[in-house]
Amino acid sequence: MELKDRIDTLKGVGPKKAEAFAKAGINTLEDLLNFFPRRYEDRRKETPIGELETGKDFLVRGTLLSKRYSANPYKKNAPLTLLVSDGTAAIEVVFFNGRYIAGLFSVNREYTFFGKVTANFERLQMVHPEFHKAGDPADIRGVIPVYPQISGISQNEIRKLQLQLRQLYPGLAEWLPEEIVREYRLADPSFAMEHIHFPKDGSQMLQSKFRLIFDELLTLETGLFYIKNETGKAEGGIAVDGSTASDFVRDLPFDLTEGQKTVWEDIRRDLASEKPMSRLIQGDVGSGKTVIAEMTMFAGVKCGYQSVMMAPTELLAKQHFASLKKDFSAYGVEIGLLCSSMKTSEKRQVLERLQTGEIHILVGTHAVIQPDVKFKNLGIVITDEQHRFGVNQRRLLSQKGRNPNVLVMTATPIPRTLAVILYGDLDISQIRTMPLGRKAVRTTLFHGDERGRAYNFVKKQLAEGKQAYVVAPLIEESDKVNARSAEELYKELLTKLKGFRVALVHGAMKQEEKDDVMGEFAAGTIDVLVSTVVIEVGINVPNATVMVIENSERFGLAQLHQLRGRVGRGADQSYCFLICASDSREAAERNKILCETSDGFEIAEADLRLRGPGDLFGTRQHGLPEMHISDLVRHGDVLEKARNAAKKITEKDPRLEAEELRPLKQRVQKMFGEDIRLEL
């Protein structure tokens, strides 16, 4: 048995289970080994039934006194009800859909059960607990790992498969330099793997967890330092005189905010330097990042250089193209557009004009990083909505010129301490102020029984010629999740908003279909756009004044704030309605924060406090690798240690060329994939 063996080499994993594992990203034994528990349950001690409390999990052992099961063919979820006693008291154990397991229980036999105790008409009850025959070798005692859910595979099956992998542990050799292991008092890799999956006590589990979290964060930080070193060592950058943008700034129909002025000073200094600029601009939706990008590109053109701006969707690229053409029309600046949907003849013409230098600024989607895209003299590279792009895409775009200046923009506010980690290869600027006169979106909370009021207001806004978004957490109805779906809402609103044009858009549609629908909404031929979070980063529709978010409890704070940012882009007052179907304390606190503040940075801090990184800091959204065990926020103390260790390693050996660093180098390459290139 070897780490690289396929998952179906394990006993009990056939084609169906292998497919279920593959959907969860588990294809090899190493993948399963690194599939870590999300929590543990202490099942070391049996509790007498007479001492049980409701609302908590307990392990009980008792004799089955009776079982009741009505095998009614017309009743799908016919329950199996067991009465279990240990002499101190009795408890009722219930399994819905009982026909599948009724034959596993025999009266007068002893069983162990683990689950949450509830009360049902003053009777103690466990619903769907885990169970075993008493004395079964696979009994459920001990400190038991609970793994993330994989559809079609039970917790018991995962635990049994992890047991098979124990024979791999002795082969897990130390791979970190001895001084790192000694300085941070790290557990041995085989010990760590044994006690993360099968801890005998809390101390062993914590030692193991620290080692594995440290390993993952050290690998991440080493990769980021490597990328920064490779980017930073580029000398002979393209110097651009930022003062050449003064004509454009003077002609703007508004004054720059203090935040914009501060960020522009950062950029001017970068552009004048001999090293290429590598800067991230963070700013809330509507804070004026695009104007800063225009100033940067204008200065580049005036100094004889071309610029390129990459957007995540064709619709957004076309929107930027139209905006730049309008804003630069008086200055003789030629703008080009490059998207995959364009005709071959149109693309060819753009590519020719780009190569001769006739096009000064190219706007496009991922199409701009294709090999046939060649610039005459590229000096400025800009990526919009950075969290939709990986490090490698940014690098490929930069390679279109000779060390061009790179500017990255994101509307996802992130506390600075975390931004340093997430964007380790970039300098960071933040726009914390909003343009004068911009009206804050009025946010109101409605509970499920108040939906009618929200939609009556929507109807009034539509009657005045305005447009509205309606967002749902699901694409289609689900038996497992109690929440409204976009398809269900679309059908409902076709009737409820009769006379108005309602359309549907969601992530399962082809990109061209999505773009067509959102394009019609932007053009005003659709009144109401029903959607999933696919519109979180999307189009600018100044006429849209209402955002309705159904089941707001199912979204993170930062995501709710991003969705709210779709409205409030015009001169009219805009509104956001949160329709909440939960009375949980967490949902109430999230709704309260969103109703009271529109500052994205405050909201980002609150989101961290309430639920950790969640949607905002999901590493996939930031072009970073997926983390298996570490959390960039909750494990901040380990992150700091790992960052210090990675800094020492890369300062001493920037290209990780020492033989003792070879295992670390291999892990960095595996973690970052195509986003990094290391000579192994």
Secondary structure, DSSP 4 states (H G I P E B T S, - for coil): --TTSBGGGSTT--HHHHHHHHHTT--BHHHHHT---SEEEEESSB--GGG--TTSEEEEEEEEEEEEE---TT-TTPPEEEEEE-SS-EEEEEESSGGGTGGG--TT-EEEEEEEEEEETTEEEEES-EEEETT-TT---EEEEEPPPBTTB-HHHHHHHHHHGGGGGGG----S-HHHHHHTTPPPHHHHHHHHHS-SSHHHHHHHHHHHHHHHHHHHHHHHHHHHHHHHT--S-----GGGGHHHHHT-SSPPPHHHHHHHHHHHHHHHSSSPPEEEEEE-TTSSHHHHHHHHHHHHHHTT-EEEEE-SSHHHHHHHHHHHHHHHGGGT--EEEE-TTS-HHHHHHHHHHHHHT--SEEEESGGGGSTT---SSEEEEEESSGGGS-HHHHHHHHTTSSS-EEEEEE-S---HHHHHHHTTTSEEEEE----TTPPPPEEEEEEGGGHHHHHHHHHHHHHTT-EEEEE-SBSS--SS--S-BHHHHHHHHHHHTTTS-EEEE-TTS-HHHHHHHHHHHHHTS-SEEEE-GGGSS----TTEEEEEEETGGGS-HHHHHHHHTTS--SSS--EEEEEE----HHHHHHHHHHHH---HHHHHHHHHHHHTTTTTT-GGGGTPPPPSS--TTTTHHHHHHHHHHHHHHHHH-TT--SGGGHHHHHHHHHHHGGG-----
